[in-house]
Amino acid sequence: AYEILSGLVGSEMCIRDRMKDCRAQLAEQWVDEPLDYIHWMGVTFYGPRRGDLDNLLGGLLDAGNQLVWADDRVSNIDNVHVRHVKASTKDARIIIKIIWP
């Protein structure tokens, strides 16, 4: 984690390969207790244009539940920015940036 603004801390994680490996990769990168509140989350999916963005985000949020964040309810994560960037399958990855109090 690194200081972003006064009183806010941030972290960036990168998930490579397949979505099904997401929870295991999050567990490798996140060593703190789950966050009760996230001020802002930015998620960028890189890969072939397959699936729906809301399903990709839902799978990611489920993977991080009770691991990185305590819960994915809007009372815990109230600001999420999501985008998709076309990339080859070999360059597929997910970049997650979070800012918390």
C-alpha positions in Angstrom: 0.0 0.0 0.0 1.1 3.5 -0.6 -0.1 7.0 0.5 -2.4 8.6 -2.1 -3.8 11.6 -0.3 -3.9 12.6 3.3 -6.0 10.0 5.2 -6.4 7.8 2.2 -4.3 4.7 1.3 -4.2 2.9 -2.0 -3.1 -0.3 -3.5 -2.8 -1.8 -7.0 -3.1 -5.5 -7.7 -2.6 -7.3 -11.0 -4.4 -10.6 -11.8 -3.0 -12.6 -14.7 -4.4 -15.5 -16.6 -7.9 -16.7 -16.1 -10.7 -15.3 -13.9 -11.0 -18.6 -12.1 -7.6 -18.1 -10.6 -8.6 -14.6 -9.4 -9.2 -15.5 -5.7 -5.9 -17.4 -5.4 -4.0 -14.5 -7.0 -5.7 -11.9 -4.8 -4.8 -14.0 -1.7 -1.1 -13.9 -2.8 -1.1 -10.1 -3.2 -3.4 -9.0 -0.3 -1.9 -9.8 3.1 -4.0 -7.5 5.3 -7.4 -8.0 6.9 -10.4 -7.4 4.6 -11.3 -3.8 4.3 -14.6 -2.7 5.8 -14.9 0.3 3.4 -13.4 1.2 0.1 -13.6 4.8 -1.0 -12.9 4.1 -4.7 -12.2 1.1 -6.8 -10.9 1.1 -10.4 -10.9 -2.1 -12.4 -9.5 -2.5 -15.9 -10.0 -5.8 -17.6 -7.5 -6.5 -20.5 -8.3 -9.3 -22.8 -10.4 -10.5 -25.8 -13.9 -9.0 -25.9 -15.8 -11.9 -24.4 -18.6 -11.9 -21.8 -20.4 -9.0 -20.2 -18.6 -6.4 -18.2 -21.1 -6.7 -15.3 -20.5 -10.4 -15.1 -16.7 -9.9 -15.1 -17.0 -7.3 -12.4 -19.4 -9.5 -10.4 -17.0 -12.5 -10.6 -14.1 -10.2 -9.4 -16.1 -8.8 -6.5 -17.2 -12.3 -5.4 -13.5 -13.4 -5.5 -12.4 -10.6 -3.3 -15.2 -11.0 -0.7 -13.9 -11.7 2.8 -10.4 -11.5 1.4 -9.7 -8.0 0.2 -13.0 -6.4 1.1 -15.3 -7.5 3.8 -18.4 -7.3 1.5 -19.2 -6.0 -1.9 -22.4 -4.1 -0.9 -22.7 -0.5 -2.0 -22.4 0.5 1.7 -18.8 -1.0 1.7 -17.7 -0.1 -1.9 -19.6 2.9 -3.1 -17.6 4.1 -6.1 -16.4 1.7 -8.8 -15.0 2.6 -12.1 -14.8 -0.3 -14.6 -13.5 -0.5 -18.1 -12.3 -3.1 -20.7 -9.3 -2.8 -22.9 -9.0 -5.2 -25.9 -5.8 -7.3 -25.6 -4.7 -10.7 -26.8 -5.4 -13.8 -24.7 -1.7 -14.1 -23.7 -1.8 -10.4 -22.5 -5.0 -10.9 -20.5 -5.0 -9.4 -17.0 -7.0 -7.5 -14.5 -5.7 -4.3 -12.8 -7.4 -3.4 -9.6 -6.8 -0.1 -7.9 -8.4 0.6 -4.5 -8.4 3.6 -2.2 -9.6 3.3 1.4 -9.7 5.6 4.4 
